[in-house]
């Protein structure tokens, strides 16, 4: 059984095949071709320490991610998300690999947003606004730039010095507040540690696409009611967001479709000019598909179950 540390994962995992793999994984999930119980989230210390257990079985590969979510690590200059992924063959049950899960989680989250952006953002999208300036802001800038050409990238963070540092590193414009960052932006990413809304629907450009990936608890929010109700809401998993996402639960926003339903043509794509919020909580099939991609890129082989 192979072990892939973060350095080896980084050398093998590339954006373009990963974006395609996320689209395929979500299509299979929404078509009912994946066995995936809800994530079990163990609260160790409310607001600061959580442990998640995430299993999934797809046609060729299955496995489990054990992930720690420690928001308090931000105060220690440590990653807030750490984990391990166990990959096994669905046909035989044979364990194949153990992979460091931190980078896979980072990249697959942004790759899912990129797959949705490729499908739903205006082809003329030129302005990207990032609310948050941490790991996911950087990953989303890389991934979204694979599917759209942005002439302007803006960044805002609740911690101004972090936003300034990100802007200098990535050639972005540092914005004074969230409203200024998103005004007239074509694509918006919310990737903050916020527990109260930072994105107001009143500031959104009609027809914008919002990739909302923060606020992973049922009582936390990044988007206000106006943002959640200003157009169509697309999710990665209906079941998961109705248990885990405060943005969806507390706004009582109607869900238009799962992303996988759109990818597979099982649901209608929102009409051009519709403002869309994609609410992502992250699901296990994404991790298994990314781990499989790493394993196969390294030369491993899987057989159909």
N, C-alpha and C positions, 0 to 999 in steps of 0.2 A: 504494500500500500504506500503510495507516494505522499510526500508532504510538500506543499507549496507555500513557502513563506511570502511575505509581502513583496519582497524584491523580485521573486520569481513570477508572482502574479502580475506585477507591473510590467515585466518584460514580455509577457504573453498576451495580455488583454488589450485589445485595440478597439477604438471607438466604433468604427463603421460596422464590423461584424457584431459587436455587442448591441448596438442599436437595433440591428436586424433580428438578433436573437431575442431581445425584449419584446419586439412586436410579435414574433412567433409564439413566445411563451404566453403572452397575455391573450392572444387569439385562442390558443389551446385551453387556457383557463376558463375563458368566458364561454367556450363551446362545451364545457363539461368534461374535457378530456384529461383533467388533472384532479387527483385526490389531494385535497388540502384542507385540513382542519384549521380553525381559527388559531391565530397566534396566541399562545399562553403568555401573558405578561405578569410577572411576579413583582409586586411592589416591595422593595427592600426598605427604602426610605422615601416617603412621598416627596416628589419634586426634585429628588437628587439621585436616586439609585433604583434601577429597574433591571430585571433579567427576562429576556424573551426567548421562547422556545418555538421554532418555526419549521415544521416538517412539510414535505410535499412529495408526491409521487407523480411523475410524468411518464410518458410512454417508454423512453429509453433510460432515463436517469431518475434517481430519487435521492433523497437525503434530508438533512436537517441542519439548520443554522442555530447556533446558540449565540445570542447577541446580548451584550450589556449596553444599556443606555444610561449613562451617568452625566446628566447635565452639569452636575457639580464639578466635573473634570475640567470644565472651561476655566475654573479658578486656579487649576493646577497646571495649566498649559499641557493637558493631556487630551487625546481624542475623546469625544463624548460617546462615540460608538466603537465598540471593539467586539470581535467575535471569531468563531471558528465555524467552518462548513464541512460537514461529512458528506461525501459523494459516494453513491453506490449504484450498481447496475440493477435496473428494474427487472430484467429477465432472470437473474440468478440470485439477487440479494447480496452479491459480492461487494464488500467495501473496496473502493477504488482509490480514494484520496482523501486527505484532510487538507483543507486550504485555510490560510489566514483570511478572515472575513472582513477586515476593516476596509481595505481598498475595494474589494468586490462590492460591499455595501455602498461605498461612495460612488463608484462608477456606474453600477446598475441603476441607482436612483436617478442620476442625471441622464443615463441612456434611455430610461423610460420616458422622461420628460422630452427628450429629443425625438423619440418615435412619435409621441403625441404632437409635438410642435411640427414635425414634418407633415403630419396629416391635417392639422387644424389651423396652423398659423397662416396668415396671408402670405402668398408667395412674394409680395412686395414688402414684407416686414423688414425694417431697417434699424429700428431703435429697440435695444434691449435694456430693461431696467432690472437690477438685482437688489432686492431688499435683504440684506445680510451680506457679510463679507468674509465668511469662514470657508471651510472645506467645500461645502456644497455650492457656494457661489462660484468658486473656482472651477469645480467640476462641471457645473452647468454652463459656464462660459465656454469651456472646451467642447462639450457635447453639442450644445445648441448651435455653435459655430460650424458644426459639420453639416447642418441641415438648412441654415439660413445665413445670408451674408449681412452682417450688421455693420452699419456705418458709424453707429454711436452706441457706446455701452456706458450706462450710468450705474452708480452704486451708492447705496445709503445703508448705514448701519446704526443701531442704537448706540454704538460706541464709535464716535466720530474718528478717533485716531485709527481704529481698525479699517474703516472705510477709506481713509486717506492712504493708508499703507497698501490696501488692495488696489486702489486707483493708480498709484504710482507703479505698482508691479505689473499691471495689466493694461495700462493705457486707457483707463476708464475715467469718466467724469465723476468726481465726488460731489454728491448732492446734499443740500442742507437739511432736507426732510423727505419723508417718504412720498408725500403728495407731489413734490417737485420732481422726484425721481420717476414716478409712473406717468405723469402728465404727458400725453401724446405718445407714450411708448406703445409699440406694437406687440411686444412680448414681455411679460413680467414674470420674475421668479421670486417667490417668498420663501426664504430659507433662514429664518431667524429662530431664536430661542424664546420668542414672544409667547406670553400666556393671555394677552389681551390684544385685540386687533391693531395691526399696524398699517394695513391696506384698507383704504376707504373706497367704496364703489364709486363715490362721487368724483373721484380723481381719475378713474379709468377712461381711456379712449374707447368709444364704441367700436366693437370689432376686435378688441385686444384679446390675446390669449394669456391667461394667468396659470403658471405652473406652481401650485401651492404644495410645498412639501414639508413645512414645519408643523408645529402644534400637534404632536402625535398622541395627545391624550384627550379623553372625552370632555374635559373641562378647560382645555386650552384653545386659543384661537389666534389666527393671524389676519383673517379677513372679517370685515363687518358684515352685517346682514345685507346691506345694499350691494356689496361686492358679490356675495353668494347668490343673490337673486336677480342680478342684472342681465342674465342671459341663460346659457345652458351650463349645467354642471356635469362633468364627465369624471369618472372615478376609476381606480384600478380594480377595486372589489366593492360591490354594494354591501355585502355582508360585513366586510372589515370596517368600512368608513362609518357604518351605522352603529358600530361598537366603539371605535377608537378615535374618530375625528370630531373634535369639538366644533370645527368650522361647519360641518354638515349637521351634526346633531343639534346644536344650539340655534342655528339659523332655520332649521326645518326646511332647508332648500330641497326642491325636487331634483332627483337625479335623472338626467337625460339618458345616459348610457354608460356602460363600462367601456374603457378604451379598447379592450379586446373585441367587443361587439362591433365597434367601428372598424377596426382593422380587418375583421373577417366579413364585413358587409352585412352583419346581422342586425344592425341598427342604423338609422339615418344619420348622416353627418349634419351637424348644425349648418344652417344656411349661411352663405358668405355674408360677412358684416355682423354676425352674431358674436357678442362677447361670450367667451368660454372660460370657465374655471375648471382646470384639471386638478382634482384633489387626490394626491398620492399619499398612501400610508406605507407602501412597501409590502410586498407579499413574498412568501417563501419560494414560489415557482420562479420568480426573477433570480433569486440567489442560486437555485439549482441550475437554471439555464446558464447563468454566468459561470458557475463552477464547471459545468460540462464543457463550455467553450474553452476555458483555460486548459482543462484536461485533454481535450481533443487537439488543441493547438500544440500541445506538448508532445503529441504523437499517440495518445491513448485512444482506444477504440471501444465503442459501445455497440451492442447488438439490439435489435428491436425485440421488445418483450412479446 
